């Protein structure tokens, strides 16, 4: 494994973090980026629906790449055309 790359094991998956290129961001960054409240994000994290923070003592920071990937997935999911009964009837 290259220098500066950490391999992180969690209950859900294994991931690598490039500590030279990955940036840590705080909740202010996340709420300003999305316009959503910090309480909403903490609830999502507790439910396993948002990346967990990295703890530095009493401070929490998130890996910017993970936050942006999560956001991209939400955008992608909201843009997918979900088949309805009417679209199914028109195709057959």
TIVO-2410 file (N, C-alpha, C; in nm, 3 decimals):
# residues 92
REC num residu      c1      c2      c3 atome chaine
REC   1      X   0.084  -0.116   0.000     N      A
REC   1      X   0.000   0.000   0.000    CA      A
REC   1      X   0.090   0.124   0.000     C      A
REC   2      X   0.057   0.224  -0.084     N      A
REC   2      X   0.140   0.344  -0.092    CA      A
REC   2      X   0.144   0.419   0.041     C      A
REC   3      X   0.252   0.492   0.062     N      A
REC   3      X   0.265   0.574   0.183    CA      A
REC   3      X   0.157   0.680   0.186     C      A
REC   4      X   0.102   0.703   0.304     N      A
REC   4      X  -0.001   0.806   0.318    CA      A
REC   4      X  -0.141   0.756   0.291     C      A
REC   5      X  -0.156   0.626   0.264     N      A
REC   5      X  -0.288   0.569   0.241    CA      A
REC   5      X  -0.321   0.479   0.358     C      A
REC   6      X  -0.434   0.505   0.420     N      A
REC   6      X  -0.480   0.423   0.531    CA      A
REC   6      X  -0.588   0.328   0.483     C      A
REC   7      X  -0.588   0.207   0.534     N      A
REC   7      X  -0.693   0.111   0.504    CA      A
REC   7      X  -0.784   0.105   0.625     C      A
REC   8      X  -0.909   0.140   0.607     N      A
REC   8      X  -1.005   0.147   0.717    CA      A
REC   8      X  -1.102   0.031   0.705     C      A
REC   9      X  -1.119  -0.043   0.814     N      A
REC   9      X  -1.216  -0.152   0.819    CA      A
REC   9      X  -1.334  -0.106   0.904     C      A
REC  10      X  -1.453  -0.125   0.853     N      A
REC  10      X  -1.573  -0.097   0.933    CA      A
REC  10      X  -1.663  -0.219   0.925     C      A
REC  11      X  -1.771  -0.212   0.997     N      A
REC  11      X  -1.864  -0.326   0.994    CA      A
REC  11      X  -1.924  -0.345   0.856     C      A
REC  12      X  -1.934  -0.238   0.780     N      A
REC  12      X  -2.000  -0.246   0.650    CA      A
REC  12      X  -1.906  -0.269   0.533     C      A
REC  13      X  -1.787  -0.213   0.539     N      A
REC  13      X  -1.697  -0.226   0.425    CA      A
REC  13      X  -1.554  -0.188   0.462     C      A
REC  14      X  -1.466  -0.210   0.366     N      A
REC  14      X  -1.326  -0.171   0.381    CA      A
REC  14      X  -1.302  -0.059   0.280     C      A
REC  15      X  -1.236   0.046   0.325     N      A
REC  15      X  -1.209   0.156   0.233    CA      A
REC  15      X  -1.068   0.209   0.258     C      A
REC  16      X  -1.016   0.278   0.159     N      A
REC  16      X  -0.885   0.340   0.178    CA      A
REC  16      X  -0.903   0.491   0.181     C      A
REC  17      X  -0.821   0.556   0.261     N      A
REC  17      X  -0.822   0.701   0.271    CA      A
REC  17      X  -0.683   0.751   0.237     C      A
REC  18      X  -0.676   0.840   0.141     N      A
REC  18      X  -0.549   0.902   0.103    CA      A
REC  18      X  -0.532   1.027   0.189     C      A
REC  19      X  -0.454   1.015   0.297     N      A
REC  19      X  -0.444   1.127   0.391    CA      A
REC  19      X  -0.373   1.248   0.331     C      A
REC  20      X  -0.308   1.232   0.218     N      A
REC  20      X  -0.243   1.346   0.153    CA      A
REC  20      X  -0.341   1.425   0.067     C      A
REC  21      X  -0.445   1.361   0.018     N      A
REC  21      X  -0.538   1.427  -0.073    CA      A
REC  21      X  -0.679   1.441  -0.020     C      A
REC  22      X  -0.720   1.358   0.076     N      A
REC  22      X  -0.854   1.369   0.132    CA      A
REC  22      X  -0.855   1.479   0.237     C      A
REC  23      X  -0.959   1.561   0.232     N      A
REC  23      X  -0.970   1.674   0.323    CA      A
REC  23      X  -1.078   1.645   0.427     C      A
REC  24      X  -1.055   1.684   0.551     N      A
REC  24      X  -1.155   1.671   0.655    CA      A
REC  24      X  -1.238   1.798   0.660     C      A
REC  25      X  -1.370   1.783   0.673     N      A
REC  25      X  -1.461   1.897   0.680    CA      A
REC  25      X  -1.547   1.885   0.805     C      A
REC  26      X  -1.596   1.999   0.852     N      A
REC  26      X  -1.680   1.998   0.972    CA      A
REC  26      X  -1.828   2.009   0.933     C      A
REC  27      X  -1.914   2.006   1.035     N      A
REC  27      X  -2.057   2.010   1.010    CA      A
REC  27      X  -2.100   2.144   0.948     C      A
REC  28      X  -2.031   2.252   0.981     N      A
REC  28      X  -2.064   2.382   0.920    CA      A
REC  28      X  -2.048   2.373   0.769     C      A
REC  29      X  -1.940   2.311   0.722     N      A
REC  29      X  -1.919   2.293   0.578    CA      A
REC  29      X  -2.036   2.215   0.517     C      A
REC  30      X  -2.076   2.106   0.583     N      A
REC  30      X  -2.181   2.019   0.530    CA      A
REC  30      X  -2.315   2.091   0.526     C      A
REC  31      X  -2.349   2.163   0.633     N      A
REC  31      X  -2.478   2.233   0.635    CA      A
REC  31      X  -2.481   2.349   0.536     C      A
REC  32      X  -2.369   2.418   0.519     N      A
REC  32      X  -2.363   2.526   0.420    CA      A
REC  32      X  -2.369   2.471   0.278     C      A
REC  33      X  -2.309   2.356   0.255     N      A
REC  33      X  -2.310   2.293   0.123    CA      A
REC  33      X  -2.451   2.250   0.083     C      A
REC  34      X  -2.527   2.199   0.179     N      A
REC  34      X  -2.657   2.139   0.149    CA      A
REC  34      X  -2.777   2.224   0.187     C      A
REC  35      X  -2.760   2.313   0.283     N      A
REC  35      X  -2.875   2.389   0.333    CA      A
REC  35      X  -2.961   2.311   0.431     C      A
REC  36      X  -2.915   2.193   0.470     N      A
REC  36      X  -2.989   2.110   0.565    CA      A
REC  36      X  -2.930   2.129   0.705     C      A
REC  37      X  -3.007   2.090   0.808     N      A
REC  37      X  -2.963   2.113   0.946    CA      A
REC  37      X  -2.865   2.006   0.994     C      A
REC  38      X  -2.785   2.044   1.092     N      A
REC  38      X  -2.691   1.949   1.150    CA      A
REC  38      X  -2.763   1.834   1.219     C      A
REC  39      X  -2.876   1.862   1.282     N      A
REC  39      X  -2.952   1.756   1.350    CA      A
REC  39      X  -2.996   1.649   1.250     C      A
REC  40      X  -3.035   1.692   1.131     N      A
REC  40      X  -3.079   1.598   1.028    CA      A
REC  40      X  -2.964   1.505   0.990     C      A
REC  41      X  -2.843   1.560   0.973     N      A
REC  41      X  -2.728   1.478   0.936    CA      A
REC  41      X  -2.686   1.383   1.047     C      A
REC  42      X  -2.689   1.429   1.172     N      A
REC  42      X  -2.654   1.341   1.283    CA      A
REC  42      X  -2.753   1.225   1.293     C      A
REC  43      X  -2.881   1.252   1.267     N      A
REC  43      X  -2.983   1.146   1.269    CA      A
REC  43      X  -2.956   1.046   1.157     C      A
REC  44      X  -2.926   1.096   1.037     N      A
REC  44      X  -2.894   1.006   0.925    CA      A
REC  44      X  -2.772   0.920   0.957     C      A
REC  45      X  -2.670   0.979   1.017     N      A
REC  45      X  -2.549   0.903   1.052    CA      A
REC  45      X  -2.582   0.794   1.152     C      A
REC  46      X  -2.666   0.824   1.251     N      A
REC  46      X  -2.707   0.723   1.350    CA      A
REC  46      X  -2.781   0.609   1.283     C      A
REC  47      X  -2.857   0.640   1.179     N      A
REC  47      X  -2.934   0.538   1.106    CA      A
REC  47      X  -2.850   0.466   1.002     C      A
REC  48      X  -2.724   0.504   0.987     N      A
REC  48      X  -2.637   0.442   0.888    CA      A
REC  48      X  -2.662   0.490   0.746     C      A
REC  49      X  -2.726   0.607   0.732     N      A
REC  49      X  -2.761   0.660   0.600    CA      A
REC  49      X  -2.672   0.777   0.558     C      A
REC  50      X  -2.573   0.809   0.638     N      A
REC  50      X  -2.479   0.917   0.608    CA      A
REC  50      X  -2.343   0.874   0.664     C      A
REC  51      X  -2.234   0.911   0.597     N      A
REC  51      X  -2.103   0.868   0.645    CA      A
REC  51      X  -2.080   0.906   0.792     C      A
REC  52      X  -2.021   0.816   0.866     N      A
REC  52      X  -1.987   0.844   1.005    CA      A
REC  52      X  -1.869   0.939   1.012     C      A
REC  53      X  -1.866   1.023   1.115     N      A
REC  53      X  -1.753   1.114   1.129    CA      A
REC  53      X  -1.629   1.043   1.182     C      A
REC  54      X  -1.517   1.107   1.160     N      A
REC  54      X  -1.392   1.066   1.222    CA      A
REC  54      X  -1.380   1.151   1.348     C      A
REC  55      X  -1.356   1.087   1.461     N      A
REC  55      X  -1.349   1.160   1.587    CA      A
REC  55      X  -1.205   1.200   1.618     C      A
REC  56      X  -1.188   1.326   1.655     N      A
REC  56      X  -1.061   1.380   1.702    CA      A
REC  56      X  -1.090   1.437   1.841     C      A
REC  57      X  -1.080   1.353   1.942     N      A
REC  57      X  -1.120   1.395   2.076    CA      A
REC  57      X  -1.270   1.419   2.078     C      A
REC  58      X  -1.310   1.541   2.113     N      A
REC  58      X  -1.452   1.574   2.115    CA      A
REC  58      X  -1.501   1.632   1.982     C      A
REC  59      X  -1.410   1.650   1.887     N      A
REC  59      X  -1.446   1.707   1.757    CA      A
REC  59      X  -1.477   1.597   1.656     C      A
REC  60      X  -1.572   1.626   1.570     N      A
REC  60      X  -1.608   1.535   1.461    CA      A
REC  60      X  -1.575   1.600   1.328     C      A
REC  61      X  -1.515   1.523   1.239     N      A
REC  61      X  -1.487   1.570   1.104    CA      A
REC  61      X  -1.526   1.458   1.008     C      A
REC  62      X  -1.566   1.499   0.888     N      A
REC  62      X  -1.603   1.404   0.785    CA      A
REC  62      X  -1.502   1.415   0.672     C      A
REC  63      X  -1.488   1.308   0.598     N      A
REC  63      X  -1.400   1.308   0.481    CA      A
REC  63      X  -1.481   1.370   0.367     C      A
REC  64      X  -1.430   1.481   0.315     N      A
REC  64      X  -1.503   1.558   0.213    CA      A
REC  64      X  -1.547   1.470   0.096     C      A
REC  65      X  -1.459   1.383   0.051     N      A
REC  65      X  -1.491   1.296  -0.062    CA      A
REC  65      X  -1.613   1.210  -0.032     C      A
REC  66      X  -1.622   1.155   0.090     N      A
REC  66      X  -1.737   1.072   0.127    CA      A
REC  66      X  -1.866   1.152   0.130     C      A
REC  67      X  -1.858   1.275   0.181     N      A
REC  67      X  -1.977   1.361   0.186    CA      A
REC  67      X  -2.024   1.393   0.045     C      A
REC  68      X  -1.932   1.427  -0.043     N      A
REC  68      X  -1.969   1.462  -0.181    CA      A
REC  68      X  -2.019   1.340  -0.257     C      A
REC  69      X  -1.961   1.222  -0.233     N      A
REC  69      X  -2.011   1.100  -0.296    CA      A
REC  69      X  -2.153   1.071  -0.249     C      A
REC  70      X  -2.179   1.089  -0.119     N      A
REC  70      X  -2.313   1.069  -0.064    CA      A
REC  70      X  -2.411   1.164  -0.131     C      A
REC  71      X  -2.372   1.291  -0.146     N      A
REC  71      X  -2.457   1.391  -0.208    CA      A
REC  71      X  -2.483   1.359  -0.355     C      A
REC  72      X  -2.380   1.315  -0.426     N      A
REC  72      X  -2.397   1.276  -0.567    CA      A
REC  72      X  -2.496   1.161  -0.580     C      A
REC  73      X  -2.491   1.066  -0.488     N      A
REC  73      X  -2.587   0.954  -0.490    CA      A
REC  73      X  -2.729   1.003  -0.469     C      A
REC  74      X  -2.749   1.098  -0.377     N      A
REC  74      X  -2.883   1.152  -0.353    CA      A
REC  74      X  -2.934   1.222  -0.478     C      A
REC  75      X  -2.847   1.298  -0.544     N      A
REC  75      X  -2.887   1.367  -0.667    CA      A
REC  75      X  -2.922   1.264  -0.774     C      A
REC  76      X  -2.837   1.164  -0.790     N      A
REC  76      X  -2.861   1.059  -0.890    CA      A
REC  76      X  -2.994   0.988  -0.863     C      A
REC  77      X  -3.018   0.952  -0.737     N      A
REC  77      X  -3.142   0.884  -0.701    CA      A
REC  77      X  -3.264   0.970  -0.730     C      A
REC  78      X  -3.253   1.101  -0.711     N      A
REC  78      X  -3.368   1.188  -0.733    CA      A
REC  78      X  -3.394   1.212  -0.881     C      A
REC  79      X  -3.296   1.183  -0.966     N      A
REC  79      X  -3.311   1.206  -1.110    CA      A
REC  79      X  -3.356   1.081  -1.186     C      A
REC  80      X  -3.349   0.966  -1.121     N      A
REC  80      X  -3.388   0.843  -1.188    CA      A
REC  80      X  -3.538   0.844  -1.215     C      A
REC  81      X  -3.574   0.800  -1.334     N      A
REC  81      X  -3.715   0.789  -1.368    CA      A
REC  81      X  -3.766   0.657  -1.312     C      A
REC  82      X  -3.862   0.669  -1.224     N      A
REC  82      X  -3.919   0.550  -1.164    CA      A
REC  82      X  -4.043   0.510  -1.245     C      A
REC  83      X  -4.049   0.384  -1.289     N      A
REC  83      X  -4.164   0.342  -1.369    CA      A
REC  83      X  -4.293   0.351  -1.288     C      A
REC  84      X  -4.395   0.402  -1.354     N      A
REC  84      X  -4.527   0.408  -1.292    CA      A
REC  84      X  -4.619   0.315  -1.369     C      A
REC  85      X  -4.737   0.300  -1.320     N      A
REC  85      X  -4.835   0.213  -1.387    CA      A
REC  85      X  -4.863   0.264  -1.528     C      A
REC  86      X  -4.872   0.395  -1.546     N      A
REC  86      X  -4.900   0.452  -1.678    CA      A
REC  86      X  -4.787   0.428  -1.776     C      A
REC  87      X  -4.662   0.441  -1.733     N      A
REC  87      X  -4.552   0.418  -1.826    CA      A
REC  87      X  -4.544   0.271  -1.864     C      A
REC  88      X  -4.579   0.184  -1.771     N      A
REC  88      X  -4.578   0.041  -1.801    CA      A
REC  88      X  -4.684   0.009  -1.906     C      A
REC  89      X  -4.805   0.065  -1.892     N      A
REC  89      X  -4.914   0.039  -1.988    CA      A
REC  89      X  -4.879   0.091  -2.126     C      A
REC  90      X  -4.812   0.206  -2.133     N      A
REC  90      X  -4.777   0.264  -2.262    CA      A
REC  90      X  -4.672   0.182  -2.335     C      A
REC  91      X  -4.589   0.109  -2.261     N      A
REC  91      X  -4.484   0.029  -2.324    CA      A
REC  91      X  -4.536  -0.105  -2.374     C      A
REC  92      X  -4.647  -0.152  -2.319     N      A
REC  92      X  -4.695  -0.286  -2.355    CA      A
REC  92      X  -4.832  -0.283  -2.415     C      A
***
